[in-house]
Amino acid sequence: MLYEKLYGINTIASLLDINSGKRKIYNIYVNEHKKKSPRIEELLKKAQKKGISIKIFNPEIFAGLFKENRNSGEEIKSSQGIAAEVSAYNYGQLETDLKKIVEKTKNDKNSLARPVLALLDGVTDSGNFGAILRNCSVFGIDGVIIPSNRSADVNSRTSRISSGALEEIKVYRVTNLVSTIKLLKNNGFWIYGTTLSDKLNVSPAGKSDYFFPAGIVFGSEEKGISNLVAKNCDFLVKVEQQGLMQSLNVSVCSGIMFYILKNFKS
């Protein structure tokens, strides 16, 4: 049986309330010293209603749940006294979900509800991936598309770094990012690529016009988005910077771009 351990109050809450990855929840584990915490009591009530097995352990045995992991000390500290044994994350079916995502444009005129998908091109660091997922949760992004190669893994570390956002946001894994961009365009999406380039066809992100539904592409910090991906974007935009250090962490860039897109006044 393949399973992962997820932990932390926010993560378990998102797992019980949303479970975007359609995981099977085998067990909920609780440190007996934390079981009277109001938030944990609330989570246990939800788990009971769903018929999920709950196991209460003393602190030593609870800590032993993480011993097989290299960062067990960090994980015990971050667990907040609750963990879940779950199946692997199930990626979303992009073609199936696209119609529902596009319908939001017609049915909800609220600018904050405009459909936006994030595409990650070569983002291999779990820390950045998890932070981007957290930003997606904050700004109501409809999903994240990652390539099957050259991408950070969807795993318990990503879930921890995302503070539970992995269990809220749908992640789609695709074979080819360029083909996926073409699929999105065929379904009415406008694709924006982020870059640090100063070429004439690159517009300042804060002064650009945006059309929806939208897809926004973020590349690796080392190389940015690939040339082929850039060529298939409708527009290239750059977050303008004033300091001498002309480099912006990709997760920070994602937060800025999500804010711009969600608050753009057409």
C-alpha positions, -999 to +999 in steps of 0.1 A: +000+000+000+015+034-011+008+062+013+021+095+025+019+113+059+006+148+059+006+169+090-002+203+105-036+218+114-041+238+082-031+209+060-055+184+077-083+210+076-078+215+039-076+177+034-109+172+052-127+202+037-115+202+001-091+174-008-083+186-043-061+156-049-089+132-041-067+113-016-079+083+003-076+092+040-066+060+059-060+073+094-058+105+115-030+104+141-031+127+172-006+135+199-026+130+231-012+161+246-028+181+218-062+164+215-079+191+236-069+219+213-101+235+200-090+233+164-079+197+167-112+188+184-130+204+154-109+184+129-116+152+148-153+158+147-151+162+109-131+131+106-155+111+127-184+123+105-165+110+074-159+076+091-121+081+092-101+061+117-086+082+145-057+070+166-044+088+197-008+083+206+015+094+234+041+120+224+069+094+220+049+071+197+035+100+178+071+113+172+080+078+159+056+082+130+082+105+113+114+086+120+117+072+085+120+107+072+153+126+071+138+158+085+119+140+112+128+166+139+115+194+117+083+175+109+075+166+145+078+203+154+057+213+124+030+187+129+011+207+156+001+174+171-019+160+142-011+139+111-029+119+084-020+088+065-032+092+030-029+079-006-008+098-031-021+130-047-043+124-078-036+150-105-066+168-121-079+161-156-073+194-174-094+188-205-123+177-183-121+208-160-114+235-187-151+239-196-160+245-160-132+270-155-141+290-186-178+291-176-167+313-146-161+341-170-197+340-182-214+334-149-195+356-125-187+392-135-167+398-102-132+406-113-118+385-084-135+354-099-119+357-133-104+324-143-066+323-140-044+292-143-007+292-134+018+273-155+052+264-141+081+259-166+111+243-149+103+252-113+121+223-096+125+237-060+099+223-036+101+255-015+092+277-044+065+253-056+049+251-021+050+289-018+034+294-052+006+270-042+001+291-011-002+322-032-027+304-055-049+298-024-046+334-013-057+348-046-082+322-058-062+308-087-081+280-105-052+255-108-015+249-114-002+232-145+032+215-142+052+194-168+059+157-160+096+165-164+116+193-148+092+200-121+091+198-083+073+168-069+039+168-054+046+152-020+044+157+018+071+183+018+053+204-008+022+200+012+039+212+044+056+242+027+022+252+011+006+252+045-021+230+032-027+248-001-017+216-020-049+201-007-070+231-019-055+238-053-059+215-083-026+205-098-025+193-134+005+174-147+010+174-185+034+158-209+042+189-229+037+225-218+037+240-253+009+216-264-010+225-232-006+263-240-021+256-274-050+237-258-057+266-235-057+290-264-082+269-282-104+272-252-102+309-251-073+315-228-048+344-232-013+333-222+011+357-204+047+347-199+069+363-172+104+373-180+134+395-169+142+403-205+144+440-217+133+432-253+109+456-270+081+431-270+081+428-232+056+450-213+057+462-177+034+439-157+018+467-138+010+488-169-003+460-192-038+451-203-051+417-195-077+395-211-095+366-195-096+337-190-058+339-185-028+316-181+003+330-165+037+312-170+065+313-145+100+299-152+129+287-132+150+313-114+181+302-133+168+302-168+133+317-168+107+303-192+121+284-222+124+301-256+097+278-271+073+285-243+079+322-247+072+321-284+039+305-278+028+331-252+004+359-264+022+385-243+055+387-223+055+408-191+081+419-166+077+429-130+097+461-129+124+464-102+142+495-089+170+480-070+204+469-082+196+432-077+176+424-109+164+391-097+131+382-081+122+349-064+097+331-086+072+326-057+073+363-049+068+371-086+038+348-087+022+366-057+027+400-075+013+387-108-017+371-092-025+403-074-022+423-106-044+399-126-071+396-099-073+434-095-070+445-131-097+469-141-108+464-177 
